[in-house]
Each structure stands twice: as C-alpha cells, then as structure tokens.
Amino acid sequence: MIPSDYRALTPETLPTRLGGLDVLLDRVGPADSWQVEEVGDGNLNLVFILRGRLGAAIVKQALPYVRLVGESWPLPLKRSFFEYNALIRQEARDPGSVPEIWYFDETQAIVVMEFLTPHIILRHGLIQGKRYENLGERLGEFCARTLFRGSDLSMKTADKKADLALFAGNVELCDITENLVFSDPYFNASLNRHTPGLEGAIARIQGDMTLKVAAQHLKMAFTSQAETMLHGDLHTGSIMVSDDDIRVIDPEFATYGPIGFDVGMLISNFLMAFMAQPGHETTPGARAVYQDWLLAVTETIWTMFEAEFTRLWREERSGILYQATLYEDQGHSLASEIARTERLGAIWRDALGFCGVEIHRRVLGLAHNADFERISDEPTRAACETRALALGTALIHGRNGLTGTPAVLDLARRIAQENHL
Amino acid sequence: MIPSDYRALTPETLPTRLGGLDVLLDRVGPADSWQVEEVGDGNLNLVFILRGRLGAAIVKQALPYVRLVGESWPLPLKRSFFEYNALIRQEARDPGSVPEIWYFDETQAIVVMEFLTPHIILRHGLIQGKRYENLGERLGEFCARTLFRGSDLSMKTADKKADLALFAGNVELCDITENLVFSDPYFNASLNRHTPGLEGAIARIQGDMTLKVAAQHLKMAFTSQAETMLHGDLHTGSIMVSDDDIRVIDPEFATYGPIGFDVGMLISNFLMAFMAQPGHETTPGARAVYQDWLLAVTETIWTMFEAEFTRLWREERSGILYQATLYEDQGHSLASEIARTERLGAIWRDALGFCGVEIHRRVLGLAHNADFERISDEPTRAACETRALALGTALIHGRNGLTGTPAVLDLARRIAQENHL
C-alpha cells in the first residue's frame, strides 16, 4: 500500500523537497547551491548524490516496485524503514561501520546519509584487481560485532524479541531471498538465466537430490533460525571501500536469521571473485598472485570473525544464553569455552552451506555478479562459472565435514585448476 | 501495565459482570440461576466453574501476578491474549483438540470456554493408575497437526511471520521457561527445591560441564529456532481426559519455537509418570503392568506424531519449504522423502534433549510434578526422582545417538531397575 502523499524524488524536485532540512543546510550548504545527480545502479531504489557548497550527501529513496523489473513487481516502501532500523543498530553495534545517517522520512521512504568519497563499491575494486589493507580483518569484525550484539548472547531478551517482531515485518524482501537464493537455482525457474555452456553443470545440480535436500534445510534455517539481526545481503556490492576506510551499506534485507548467513554470503562473494579472476587477466596467470590475496582475505574474514566473536563471548556475554552463572561462577570456565567452540562450529557449518547456495544463485538465478558478468568472452565466463558452481556444490555437501578455512581454500584452489568439470 | 478498568472477578461479582453475555445465557442459562465456584489450582490464574439451568462454563481470568507466589512476582495480563490466540489456532489446526471458546475479553484478560465434564486432569489419572484409550494416538496427532500447520511447511510465509511477531510479545512467559527450565536446574538457583537425598545426584548434574553446555544449546534452540507455534507447556497437567475424550488446555506459554519442544516435553511427562509409579503402588510390583502401558503410550505418541507428520508432509506441504516444485514435480519424490526423514531426525534429537531438561527441572526447579510430589515417603520419592534425573541426563547426552523409541524405552526400563544411581 503506497501512502497517498508518497512522491518519488527527481533531481529537479529534490532541492525543493529536502531544502528545508537543517542537517543538509549545515553539511551540504544552502539549497540554491545544490547539484543533484541520480546514480542508482542497484536493482531496487533511487539513489541521488547531492552536492553543495559545503559538502555532499546521498539521498536514497525506495520505489514502490523493483527498479530492475518495473511496476509489474511491486515491493513495499517499508523496506526503507527496515534499512534505517538496521543501519542505526549496526552503527551502535560496530561504530563507524556504516555511513553516518542524517535523516529518515518513513512516509517518503527516504534515507539521507553522508556521501562516501573517494570510496568505490568493493566488487568493482576486486574486478580491477585492487587490494585493500585490513579488509578481511574489518569485515570479520563487522560480522562478529553486529551478529553477536544482535543476539540473545548479548541483548536483553525483551529487546531481542521486540526486534525479532519488528524485522519479521520485512516479508517481501525475505521472500526474495527465500525464492531467489534457496529455491530458484535448483529447478528451471522462470527468472533463471545462465551463460551458454553451463547446461551440463545445471543438469548435475538440479539432478542432485541430496543437494536439493540440503538447500531446503538451509532455507528452513534461514526462515526459522532467528538468532540475530542479519544484514541479509552482505556481498561485495554492499561494501564501499577507499584506501583507508571500509563501510557496509544497503541492509534493507535485514531480518532475524542464522549467524552463519551473513558470514557465508560474504565469504562466498570473495570465492566467486577468486574464481572470476582468469576472466579479467590480460595474460594467463597475471592474476595468480591477486587470487592468493583474495583467498587470504577469505581466510582472514573467518579468522577475525572467530577471534572477535571469542572476545565478545568472553567479555560481553550478557544475554540469557550460556550465562556465567552456570559456568565461570561455578569454576567451570572450561564449559564456557566448550560451548563457545561448539557454537562457532555450528556457525561455520551453516556459513559453508549458505556460501554454497549463494554461489549457485549468483550463477544460475536472476541476480548475477559483475565478477562474472563483466567477462565478455562467453567460453571463459562459462569455465569460471562452472568451477564456481562445483565449489558451491562441494561446500554444501561438505559443510558438516570441512575442517576449517585451509580445507576450504585448498578445495577452491584445486577446483580452480580443473578444466573438465 | 494493568489497564485501569481491569478488575479481578470474584464468585460474587461474576454473575453481574458476565450475566449479559448472550453465549452464556444460551448455554448456561439466565444469570439468576448461576452458581459460581473458584477452582483454580494452577500456578497463575483464577479459574471459575459457572453452573446454570442449561449448562456450565469455565471462566478463566489472568491475574497481574503469579498466583503461586503473589504480587511480588508480577506477570502481564496479556498472557490471556496469547492463550486465546493459541487456542483458536489449535482449534483450526486440529479441530476438537481444545475446549470450545465462547468469549474473550482482552482488557479483563478473561477467556470463557465450555466446561469439560466428566474430564479430569490427565496427570491425576496417571497417578491413580488409570488408562485411556487412544491416548498416545490422539496426543501424537495433536502435536503433528498443530506443529506442522503452524510452520513454514504449511502456512503462507507472510502469515507465519505475522504470527511469529505476535507471539514474540509473550516475553514474560517465555522468560519463565528460559530460566526455570533451561538454567535453574543446572546451578544453585534461589527458586530451586528438592527432596532430601538428592544431593549426590544434584552434584553430578551441576558438575557435569558437557551437560550444562548441552542444556544451553537447547535453550538457544528454544529462543532462536522459531519453527512453529508451540503450546509451550504441554505436560500431563495441560491435558484433560474422560473415557472417550481428550483435550489440551492452557496454552498461555505459546511462542514460536522448535517443533521438538512440545513433543519432548510431552514424552518427558510420561517418562516421569513411569518413574513415579513405584511411589504409588500398594504392594511392590503392583504397578508393573501399568508402567508397561505408560511406556507403550510414550512410544505411540512418537510413532503417531511421525505418521501424522508424514501424512501432512505428503498431502499438505503448501508452505515455502521443501516445495514440490523442486522434488515431486522434477520426478524426485525420493528427495522429498529424504528431506522428511532428515527433518524428523532433527525433531527427534531436539525432542530428546528437551525431554531431558524437562525432567531435570521438574525434580530440581521451582515447579514440581504431582507424580513425584504425591509420594509421601521421602526415601521412596528420592529414589524415584534419582532414577528420573539419571534418565534425563542420559537423554540429553544421548540425544544425537539414540536410535528410536525402543532405545529410549529400554534405557528407561534399565534405569528404573537401578537402585544405586
């Protein structure tokens, strides 16, 4: 239901409509100095860069439909409300991890935030072969802090249940994840598309009954394992980077779900970047060292996630779960450590499964990755994608047995060398 | 927060306050014929039997505090709202399984329902050694129908998420379960009480670090695995029986949680009834055949749950999980059957764990069972309870390995024969 006074912004109407906001006068300058550019290249929303005498801002407005598809696929404006609520929680849980939020208008579905510059979308950097210091460390920290601090491990249970209820309203965006990620890749869904040459790999995936069972177990985990507030769409297109800054954006898919979901989706996008590199190199092997760096970042994300989760477990375990009353206070610190490692083991297994389905859906479903899409030579793209699909399958099947990141990276390296999958 | 116009009913004020309700005039008779008796023997609420010329009714009203403890332990009236909402869903999901609901007043926290007669509380029947035909079958069916039909296996996802959000408001009653069931038995909590003679068994339980880890994993499953609408307190005191009728009452603890929770708690109370029998027999062994019957009912609950869950899986799997699109429609019916058996396996393992903690808390926590409490000879009671505790521990530790109900019943029989635990 679209409120009757909702109006989509245009570059022409924006200064009139937002020119009275003190925060914009203070930080961007008087409205008569504003220059407005619409830059949204995502799938869902309007995004404007607003420049003025004093500075710049991003104005993001939800449209009442999926921008990529058009008015035939309506999508509620309320996603802006969920995005705003997720952003302020992420900022509280990991200060400095998201853009500064300056203004929110629920009726108009508008979020105004700082303009990050000279940041670019991480995915574009990875396609260009750029390195960023501290990347895996920062992303691992972000996952640990936002996921731990949004859960019953940390929050007061009444607050957690209130947030669970609030984000349970994000039905339509969850529905996108539920269908596009967990189901569509595993049958001949109408929205699927793929590079020619993948038919054999697709037949193997869609004919693999235990894989399709596992994918639905993972879907049930996504819909039912309400452990923490997820970002919900934590891929390398939702991260902005400069040489010395890393920010996470676009959490409109936020919902309560399994801790392993964000971690797995994030790792997945680095593994896809790794598999896509041969499509971006000018001479064979030119990106080999860069590929090593991508795998090292992948490993660091998990290592840092585990280290920071461990620190928080020891220092901030103030929720209703695994209380110190039962462990440390009884002289049973070891029990707390056993519980921690078992929880991390469960998160790890979940993450590997989600990692696998994310790879499958990015190659076979509706929403593809620029990592692969920008490979113009079709046979090369098909070869890279086939390897990625094989890795996805191996991670889903192997999720309960893989012993750690070295085993995963070894698998990725091994599959990357295969030409006959 | 207590609404300013909330007033607790008394037998004297009840006819004036409810005498204008058409449903009571029609079914109980004119208010000048009413006789009112307060019969609440539970821990939380006022319960009145209202008798008139034409029939009888039960009037249940929440108090703004825990009746058992007094005004020092406030408890929101809103639990009545959750009870009403759970009852109407259970009636829709398994018609005839709950009392007919005639009236609900949210402000006054009053639910009016049919008076079940000649029903008694099942637990009292089990203490007396009474048998009920069809008991395990009916309870297994109730669990399968209410739990399957309240989940993403069956519901539209928007409806499920709305119900998840609604019942997430039942914070204070969940808090009781979270503390009294999952934590208090495992340390020296102030509300704990126990029969003299259990000190050794308590030291073993509270000193068992892996047991305490498992109990908290189960607590996290309770708080996070939002699979379906649970009854939330499905013990033999929440079931009313006559020779030919079985009804489930008192779902004010309803919340979204793991499917295995209700099943495990229910089975647990039959296993405790089994362990308590030696305390109720007039001559040694007099209840041996009855004990066999209790174990047979326990087995039937699971067997029937599994059979009915399987029927619903095959005939009513209309939710977003394990869609036929992915399985049957692709000629992969076997995948659907593999998924079903794996889900049932997960429910089984969860149920055994919940079964174990329910035993521990009923013997060691605040809220004890009449099954044991009515054993007046302390050494006999302590012996029965010690065996029950040992079974609880074995089920929690063994939950991932026990192969089925025969293995569980064998364990129960074996432990029941031990005198030196």
Interface residues (C-beta under 8 A of the other chain):
Chain A: S151 D152 T157 A158 K160 K161 A162 L164 A165 L166 A168 G169 V171 C174 D175 E178 N179 S183 Y186 F187 Q206 M209 T210 K212 V213 Q216 H217 K219 M220 T223 S224 Q225 A226 E227 Y256 I320 L321 Y322 Q323 T325 L326 Y327 D329 Q330 H332 L334 A335 I338 A339 E342 R343
Chain B: S151 D152 T157 A158 K160 K161 A162 L164 A165 L166 A168 G169 V171 C174 D175 E178 N179 S183 Y186 F187 Q206 M209 T210 K212 V213 Q216 H217 K219 M220 T223 S224 Q225 A226 E227 Y256 I320 L321 Y322 Q323 T325 L326 Y327 D329 Q330 H332 L334 A335 I338 A339 E342 R343
